[in-house]
Amino acid sequence: ARARARGPGMYAVWTADAARGFSAVGISVAIATENGLLTPVLRGAQSRSITDIATVVQDFVARAKSGRIEPAELEGGSISVTNLGMFGVEEFSAILNPPQSAILAVGAVKREAVVEGDDIVIGSIMRVVLSVDHRPVDGATAARWMQKFVAVMENPVLILA
């Protein structure tokens, strides 16, 4: 949601008639359950605090696993976030959930050698892969959004901005 300023065009869907953009950020959160994958939508993410987002996602997880997610909570959203890092998966490509325009695949954080200036240090590396439907979102828009996303992840204080 904090990357929105650099890529507002990312928040769109592809319909049978045309692309439809949104000013609010609706993020589908992939949750694995015994009965399959559910993707409830975190609505208005751009105006929520990190604490509020964490609370809502924890509630989604609890209700998804107990079968209490409402059908209306699964509708909408223009981008999904899916994470296989908890299974040790370092990098993967995720498949779009139509009509959404994008999905962000998040891998496990691993300690690796990193070059900083002329030094080699140990750093924490998290790989993410962004898949985008180029009908509603062009590659340049996705690249600008990804630049901002990376900047926020590398400088977490920006989450609070």
Sine and cosine of phi, psi and omega as CSV:
sin_phi,cos_phi,sin_psi,cos_psi,sin_omega,cos_omega
0.00,0.00,-0.59,0.81,0.01,-1.00
-0.94,0.34,-0.33,0.94,0.03,-1.00
-0.99,0.15,-0.07,1.00,-0.08,-1.00
-0.83,0.56,-0.63,0.78,-0.06,-1.00
-0.87,0.50,-0.53,0.85,0.00,-1.00
-1.00,0.05,-0.30,0.95,-0.04,-1.00
-0.56,-0.83,0.87,0.50,-0.03,-1.00
-0.87,0.49,-0.44,0.90,0.02,-1.00
-0.94,0.35,-0.13,0.99,0.02,-1.00
-0.94,0.35,-0.39,0.92,-0.11,-0.99
-1.00,-0.09,0.98,0.18,-0.06,-1.00
-0.56,-0.83,0.28,-0.96,0.12,-0.99
-0.75,-0.66,0.34,-0.94,0.04,-1.00
-0.96,-0.27,0.87,-0.49,0.04,-1.00
-0.95,-0.32,0.09,-1.00,0.02,-1.00
-0.89,0.46,-0.45,0.89,-0.06,-1.00
-1.00,-0.06,-0.62,0.79,-0.09,-1.00
-0.04,-1.00,0.05,-1.00,0.12,-0.99
-0.98,0.19,0.59,-0.81,0.03,-1.00
-0.79,-0.61,0.86,-0.52,-0.01,-1.00
-1.00,-0.09,0.36,-0.93,-0.01,-1.00
-0.78,-0.63,0.59,-0.81,0.09,-1.00
-1.00,0.07,-0.49,0.87,0.03,-1.00
-1.00,-0.01,0.47,-0.88,-0.01,-1.00
-0.99,-0.13,0.90,-0.45,0.09,-1.00
-0.92,-0.39,0.92,-0.40,-0.07,-1.00
-0.94,-0.35,0.86,-0.51,0.11,-0.99
-0.98,0.18,0.74,-0.67,-0.02,-1.00
-0.94,-0.33,0.90,-0.45,-0.02,-1.00
-0.96,0.28,0.80,-0.60,0.00,-1.00
-0.77,-0.64,0.86,-0.51,0.03,-1.00
-0.99,0.16,0.76,-0.65,0.08,-1.00
-0.80,-0.60,0.15,-0.99,0.04,-1.00
-0.89,0.45,-0.40,0.92,-0.02,-1.00
-0.98,-0.19,0.22,0.98,0.02,-1.00
0.89,-0.46,-0.08,-1.00,-0.08,-1.00
-1.00,0.06,0.72,-0.69,0.12,-0.99
-0.87,-0.50,0.54,-0.84,-0.02,-1.00
-0.74,-0.67,0.96,0.28,0.07,-1.00
-0.91,0.41,0.46,-0.89,-0.10,-0.99
-0.98,-0.20,0.83,-0.56,0.13,-0.99
-0.99,0.10,0.97,-0.24,-0.09,-1.00
-1.00,0.04,0.55,-0.84,0.05,-1.00
0.89,0.46,0.56,0.83,-0.08,-1.00
-0.86,0.51,-0.49,0.87,-0.06,-1.00
-0.91,0.41,-0.35,0.94,-0.04,-1.00
-0.92,-0.38,0.22,0.98,0.00,-1.00
-0.98,-0.17,0.50,-0.87,0.09,-1.00
-0.98,0.20,0.32,-0.95,0.02,-1.00
-0.89,0.46,-0.56,0.83,0.04,-1.00
-0.91,0.41,-0.69,0.73,0.02,-1.00
-0.90,0.43,-0.68,0.73,0.02,-1.00
-0.87,0.49,-0.71,0.70,0.01,-1.00
-0.87,0.49,-0.67,0.75,0.01,-1.00
-0.90,0.44,-0.72,0.70,-0.01,-1.00
-0.90,0.44,-0.69,0.72,-0.01,-1.00
-0.91,0.42,-0.66,0.75,0.06,-1.00
-0.87,0.50,-0.65,0.76,0.04,-1.00
-0.90,0.43,-0.69,0.72,0.05,-1.00
-0.83,0.55,-0.73,0.68,-0.04,-1.00
-0.87,0.49,-0.75,0.66,-0.02,-1.00
-0.87,0.49,-0.71,0.70,-0.03,-1.00
-0.95,0.30,-0.56,0.83,0.05,-1.00
-0.90,0.44,-0.70,0.72,-0.03,-1.00
-0.94,0.35,-0.39,0.92,0.03,-1.00
-0.98,-0.20,0.12,0.99,0.07,-1.00
0.96,0.26,0.45,0.89,-0.06,-1.00
-0.93,-0.35,0.25,0.97,0.09,-1.00
-0.96,0.28,0.72,-0.69,0.01,-1.00
-0.99,0.14,0.59,-0.81,0.01,-1.00
-0.81,0.59,-0.61,0.79,-0.01,-1.00
-0.90,0.44,-0.44,0.90,0.00,-1.00
-0.96,0.27,-0.24,0.97,-0.01,-1.00
-1.00,-0.08,-0.08,1.00,-0.05,-1.00
-0.99,-0.16,0.52,-0.85,0.03,-1.00
1.00,-0.04,-0.30,-0.96,-0.06,-1.00
0.99,0.16,0.56,-0.83,0.00,-1.00
-0.85,-0.52,-0.18,0.98,0.00,-1.00
-0.59,-0.81,0.60,-0.80,0.06,-1.00
-0.92,-0.38,0.46,-0.89,0.14,-0.99
-0.85,-0.53,0.79,-0.61,0.03,-1.00
-0.77,-0.64,0.63,-0.78,-0.12,-0.99
-0.74,-0.67,0.87,-0.49,0.12,-0.99
-0.94,-0.35,0.16,0.99,-0.01,-1.00
-0.85,0.53,-0.56,0.83,-0.02,-1.00
-0.91,0.41,-0.24,0.97,0.07,-1.00
-0.99,-0.15,0.11,0.99,0.00,-1.00
0.99,0.10,0.07,1.00,0.02,-1.00
-0.96,0.29,0.85,-0.53,-0.07,-1.00
-0.99,0.11,-0.55,0.83,-0.04,-1.00
-0.39,-0.92,0.64,-0.77,0.04,-1.00
-0.36,-0.93,0.32,-0.95,0.08,-1.00
-0.96,-0.29,0.73,-0.68,0.01,-1.00
-0.97,-0.26,0.45,-0.90,-0.01,-1.00
-1.00,-0.10,0.69,-0.72,-0.01,-1.00
-0.85,0.53,0.53,-0.85,0.09,-1.00
-0.97,-0.23,1.00,-0.08,-0.02,-1.00
-0.83,0.56,0.61,-0.79,0.14,0.99
-1.00,-0.05,0.23,0.97,-0.05,-1.00
-0.87,0.49,0.41,-0.91,-0.06,-1.00
-1.00,-0.09,-0.26,0.96,-0.09,-1.00
-0.40,-0.91,0.39,-0.92,0.13,-0.99
-0.59,-0.81,0.71,-0.71,-0.01,-1.00
-0.95,-0.31,0.89,-0.47,0.02,-1.00
-0.99,-0.11,0.85,-0.52,-0.07,-1.00
-0.95,-0.32,0.80,-0.60,0.01,-1.00
-0.99,-0.16,0.01,-1.00,-0.01,-1.00
-0.94,0.35,0.51,-0.86,0.12,-0.99
-0.99,0.13,0.79,-0.62,0.00,-1.00
-0.79,-0.61,0.52,-0.85,0.09,-1.00
-1.00,0.06,0.79,-0.61,-0.04,-1.00
-0.58,-0.81,0.31,-0.95,0.12,-0.99
-0.94,0.33,0.71,-0.71,-0.03,-1.00
-0.73,-0.68,0.65,-0.76,0.06,-1.00
-1.00,0.02,0.84,-0.55,0.10,-0.99
-0.84,-0.55,0.96,-0.29,-0.09,-1.00
0.90,0.43,-0.87,-0.50,0.04,-1.00
-0.97,-0.23,0.18,0.98,-0.05,-1.00
-0.93,-0.36,0.45,-0.89,0.14,-0.99
-0.95,-0.32,0.84,-0.54,-0.03,-1.00
-0.79,-0.61,0.21,-0.98,0.07,-1.00
-1.00,-0.04,0.78,-0.63,0.00,-1.00
-0.76,-0.65,0.28,-0.96,0.09,-1.00
-1.00,-0.07,0.85,-0.52,-0.07,-1.00
-0.90,-0.44,0.76,-0.65,0.09,-1.00
-0.83,-0.56,0.84,-0.54,0.02,-1.00
-1.00,-0.08,0.69,-0.72,0.07,-1.00
-0.78,-0.63,0.55,-0.84,0.03,-1.00
-0.81,-0.59,0.82,-0.58,0.02,-1.00
-0.98,-0.21,0.85,-0.52,0.11,-0.99
-0.96,-0.28,0.72,-0.69,-0.11,-0.99
-0.72,-0.69,0.65,-0.76,0.15,-0.99
-0.99,0.10,0.91,-0.41,-0.10,-1.00
-0.97,0.24,-0.02,1.00,0.10,-1.00
-0.95,0.31,-0.78,0.63,0.04,-1.00
-1.00,0.00,-0.33,0.94,-0.08,-1.00
-0.75,-0.66,0.84,-0.54,0.02,-1.00
-0.99,0.12,0.30,-0.95,-0.07,-1.00
-0.87,0.49,-0.60,0.80,0.00,-1.00
-0.91,0.41,-0.65,0.76,0.05,-1.00
-0.88,0.47,-0.71,0.70,0.02,-1.00
-0.89,0.46,-0.65,0.76,0.00,-1.00
-0.91,0.42,-0.67,0.74,0.04,-1.00
-0.89,0.45,-0.67,0.75,0.03,-1.00
-0.89,0.46,-0.69,0.72,-0.02,-1.00
-0.91,0.42,-0.62,0.79,0.07,-1.00
-0.85,0.53,-0.72,0.69,0.00,-1.00
-0.92,0.40,-0.66,0.75,0.02,-1.00
-0.86,0.51,-0.73,0.68,0.02,-1.00
-0.88,0.48,-0.68,0.74,0.02,-1.00
-0.87,0.50,-0.67,0.74,0.01,-1.00
-0.92,0.40,-0.67,0.74,-0.01,-1.00
-0.92,0.39,-0.58,0.82,0.00,-1.00
-0.98,0.19,-0.31,0.95,0.00,-1.00
-0.73,-0.69,0.97,0.23,-0.13,-0.99
-0.83,0.56,-0.35,0.94,0.04,-1.00
-0.87,0.49,-0.40,0.91,0.03,-1.00
-0.92,0.40,-0.36,0.93,0.05,-1.00
-0.89,0.46,-0.54,0.84,-0.04,-1.00
-0.99,0.13,-0.23,0.97,-0.07,-1.00
-0.96,0.27,0.00,0.00,0.00,0.00
